[in-house]
Amino acid sequence: MNIGEIIRSRRNIKQFKSAPVDQAKLLSWLQTVAYAPNHRLTEPWEILVIGPETRRKLNHKTDFGGAPVLLAVLSQPGNSPLQREENIAAVSCFIDNFLLSAWEEGVGTGWSSLGAAASSRATLGVPEGYDVIGIIAVGYPEAVPEPKARTEITAKLKYLD
């Protein structure tokens, strides 16, 4: 697949097979996506690999679709409101690159915002000032949802003088 096909075909997966994800591949994707754009080369991402006990305490309504791997991706605090926003943007790019890298190899992902809840932050032991950008379920998809219609990009364009 080329990058356009990968972007257009990737979906948020809700249900996963129990087959394990190769840890070497997982680390390789994470190392590669660390080249995501980040202002001043701050590399503001931190990844928590969530084990069974912490996962149980998170009490997700579907147990993250039974995904064999669960990652929480944090953004480090900035020294100013602007730097915080830059960090969040960089970590979002990091996550998106991860989703695409996994999908290229047939591994699905689901991005959940559950980590932003106060109870989840406490369960994960998130330090003060850090943002939880997402909890990412990783595994082989049980099913891949059909794509939903998208707005034509021309409806989103504004031309300035």
C-alpha positions in Angstrom: 0.0 0.0 0.0 1.1 3.5 -0.6 0.6 6.2 2.1 -2.6 7.5 0.5 -4.2 4.0 0.6 -3.0 3.5 4.2 -4.6 6.8 5.3 -7.9 6.2 3.4 -8.2 2.6 4.6 -7.3 2.9 8.3 -10.2 2.7 10.7 -10.6 2.9 14.5 -11.0 -0.7 15.4 -13.5 -1.7 18.2 -12.9 -5.4 18.4 -9.6 -7.3 18.3 -8.5 -10.9 17.8 -6.5 -12.4 20.7 -3.4 -13.0 18.6 -0.4 -11.3 20.1 1.4 -8.4 18.4 5.1 -9.0 17.8 6.9 -6.8 20.4 9.8 -6.2 18.1 7.4 -4.7 15.5 5.8 -2.6 18.2 9.1 -1.2 19.3 10.1 -0.6 15.7 7.0 1.3 14.9 7.4 3.4 18.1 11.1 4.1 17.2 10.1 5.2 13.7 7.2 7.4 14.7 9.5 9.2 17.1 10.4 11.2 14.0 7.0 12.9 14.1 7.2 16.7 13.8 7.9 18.4 17.1 8.7 22.0 17.7 12.3 22.6 18.9 12.8 18.8 18.9 11.2 18.5 22.4 10.0 14.9 21.8 7.3 15.5 24.3 5.7 12.0 24.1 5.8 9.4 26.9 4.3 6.0 26.5 2.9 3.9 29.3 2.5 0.2 28.5 -0.6 -0.9 30.3 -0.5 -4.3 32.0 -3.5 -6.5 33.1 -4.0 -5.1 36.6 -4.0 -1.4 35.5 -6.2 -2.3 32.5 -8.7 -3.9 34.8 -8.8 -0.8 37.0 -9.4 1.4 34.0 -12.8 -0.5 33.7 -13.4 0.3 30.0 -16.9 -0.7 28.9 -15.6 -3.1 26.2 -12.2 -3.8 27.8 -10.7 -2.0 24.8 -12.2 -4.6 22.4 -9.9 -7.3 23.8 -6.8 -5.7 22.2 -3.7 -7.6 23.3 -1.7 -4.4 23.7 -2.7 -1.2 25.4 -0.7 2.0 25.4 -1.3 5.3 27.1 0.4 8.2 25.3 1.2 11.3 27.4 2.3 14.8 26.5 4.8 16.4 28.7 3.9 19.8 30.2 5.2 22.9 28.5 6.9 25.9 30.0 4.1 28.1 28.6 0.6 27.7 27.3 2.0 27.9 23.7 4.5 25.1 24.4 1.8 23.0 25.9 -0.2 23.4 22.7 2.8 22.6 20.6 3.5 19.5 22.7 -0.1 18.2 22.3 0.1 18.8 18.6 3.4 16.9 18.3 2.1 14.0 20.4 -1.0 13.8 18.2 1.2 13.6 15.2 3.2 10.8 16.9 0.0 8.9 17.6 -1.3 9.3 14.1 2.0 8.1 12.6 1.8 5.1 15.0 -1.7 4.2 13.8 -0.7 4.4 10.2 2.6 2.4 10.8 0.6 -0.4 12.5 -2.1 -0.4 9.8 0.5 -0.7 7.1 1.4 -4.1 8.6 -2.3 -5.2 9.1 -2.4 -4.3 12.8 -5.4 -2.3 13.9 -5.7 0.4 16.5 -8.3 2.1 18.5 -7.8 5.6 19.9 -9.7 6.2 23.2 -9.9 9.4 25.1 -10.7 7.6 28.4 -7.2 8.5 29.8 -8.3 12.2 30.1 -10.8 11.3 32.9 -9.6 12.1 36.4 -10.1 8.6 37.6 -8.1 7.2 34.6 -5.3 9.7 35.2 -5.1 8.5 38.8 -5.1 4.8 37.8 -2.3 5.5 35.3 -0.3 7.6 37.8 -0.1 10.5 35.4 2.1 13.3 36.8 0.6 16.8 37.4 0.8 18.9 34.2 0.9 16.0 31.8 -1.9 15.5 29.3 -3.1 12.0 28.3 -3.6 12.4 24.6 -5.0 8.9 24.1 -5.1 5.3 25.2 -4.3 3.2 22.1 -5.6 -0.4 21.8 -3.4 -2.4 19.4 -4.1 -5.8 17.8 -5.3 -7.7 14.8 -8.8 -6.5 13.9 -11.8 -8.9 14.3 -13.6 -6.7 11.8 -12.8 -3.5 9.9 -15.7 -1.0 9.8 -16.8 0.5 6.5 -15.6 4.0 5.8 -17.9 6.8 6.6 -18.6 9.6 4.1 -16.2 12.6 4.4 -16.9 16.2 3.6 -15.4 17.3 0.3 -12.2 19.2 1.1 -13.3 22.2 -1.0 -15.9 22.9 1.6 -13.2 23.3 4.1 -11.0 25.7 2.1 -10.8 29.4 2.6 -8.8 31.6 0.2 -7.3 34.7 1.7 -6.3 37.9 -0.1 
